[in-house]
Structure formats: C-alpha cells, structure tokens
Amino acid sequence: MDLKKEQQVVRLALVISIISGVGYVVFLSFDAPNSSNNALLGTEILFSGFGEITLFNPEQVTLFSTDIYQDTSLGYQVSKPNGNWEIHSVLNEMNSDELALLQAKGFLDGVYVEQNHDKRFIITVFDIQKENFSLHEYVDDIIESTESQNIEIPFEQVSSEDDWAIFAMSSLDQDQYGEQLFVVKDNRLYMLLYSGASPESLSLEQKQDFQYIMESFEVI
C-alpha cells in the first residue's frame, strides 16, 4: 500500500472509530485555557492547539468569496487559507464498501481540505442515530477507549449547552497529533478532524494556515 493510500485509510478508520465510539483516535502538548462565551456577539471562544477559534460567527459569502466552500444543503462552510489549498469531496476517495460502512452509521457527506495532496483536514456530517444523544458522553467514550494505549489528552472542552466540543490526542511514542472539533445542530453531528504533526513541530506559516481553517469552519 502506498503512503497516500495508507493516509486515506487511516483517516477513514479515524472517522469510523469516532462515529462508532470505539477503537482509537491516533495521536500536543498544549495547555489550553477554559472556553468563554461572548454573550454580546452570541459567539463561543475556544482554544485549539493552533490558537484561538471563534464559533458561531460565520463569514458572509459573496460573489467574491472564492476561498470559501459552502454546502447549504448540509449546512456548513469552511475556507481555504490561500490558492495553494483545495477542497474535494471524500466520496471521490471511497469505494462502495467503504461508503456503505459509513452510511450505515449515518454518514451524509464530507470534504477534504488539502494542500499538495496532503489531506490534513477532513470534515464529515452524520445523522445522529441515537436517542438522547449526549456530546459530552460521546467524547468521554472516545477518550476512554484510548486508555490502554500510549496516548495522552492535552485538553478537552465541551460546551455547557452540549452543542460543541473540542479535544486533542497525542502519541507518547512519536510525533502524531489529532484534534477533533464537533458541532451538534438539527440532529446532525458535524466533525472537523486534523491529523498530522503536533503544533509545536510546525512552521509559523503552517500553524497560521491550520488555525485559519479551524477558525473558518462553521455550521450555518
């Protein structure tokens, strides 16, 4: 299996393990402050390994918004830092068996945000199939499933309204890092996943680009 195909399979496995609540999430060493609410603007300020993120403050899309990808049917948008980035449907990377497996778990669609064919970010949307779904319990279950592995949880934040969460995992054996941002709206689970090197090992330009992508992700 070549490296690019292996990366695709790893990301698919990450999505499956996250949505099923079992298995692993591979991979900061970052002490994040507690999130805070901005009551005036109705936004949420939270912190990832790449820096501060503002939720519920989407950029307005115009005819000149060439770097913004918006899916109005599924209700989310994300922006590219610059023209060196591309956004592609995850469906282009799946065979029928992989797609059927995800659809059985409520998968609706998703996109990769990539640079030079390096798919560091994936956004997926799932129908929530469980009654009385609790995002807090869901994240706790994912984290508990990693306890037998050599993985640490640098930070975890879940909103008091249980409508968003963010957490990170890092491998103690190698420089592997993963960060997941979840948003729940209208009985759908939206997930933005980063997987790759830890923020500390990135260049300033890379870190700024990754923060920009995290910051631009909005459920609309």
HUNORNOR-V992330 format. One record per run of one state. SS is the DSSP state (helix for helix, strand for strand, loop for the rest). FROM is the first residue (numbers start at 1). LEN is the number of residues. If there is no record, write none. Layout:
# HUNORNOR-V992330
ss:SS from:FROM len:LEN
ss:SS from:FROM len:LEN
This chain:
# HUNORNOR-V992330
ss:loop from:1 len:2
ss:helix from:3 len:18
ss:loop from:21 len:15
ss:strand from:36 len:3
ss:loop from:39 len:4
ss:strand from:43 len:6
ss:loop from:49 len:2
ss:strand from:51 len:5
ss:loop from:56 len:12
ss:strand from:68 len:4
ss:loop from:72 len:4
ss:strand from:76 len:4
ss:loop from:80 len:5
ss:strand from:85 len:5
ss:helix from:90 len:4
ss:loop from:94 len:2
ss:helix from:96 len:8
ss:loop from:104 len:3
ss:strand from:107 len:9
ss:loop from:116 len:2
ss:strand from:118 len:10
ss:loop from:128 len:7
ss:helix from:135 len:10
ss:loop from:145 len:6
ss:strand from:151 len:2
ss:loop from:153 len:3
ss:strand from:156 len:3
ss:loop from:159 len:5
ss:strand from:164 len:8
ss:loop from:172 len:5
ss:strand from:177 len:9
ss:loop from:186 len:2
ss:strand from:188 len:9
ss:loop from:197 len:2
ss:helix from:199 len:3
ss:loop from:202 len:2
ss:helix from:204 len:13
ss:loop from:217 len:1
ss:strand from:218 len:2
ss:loop from:220 len:1
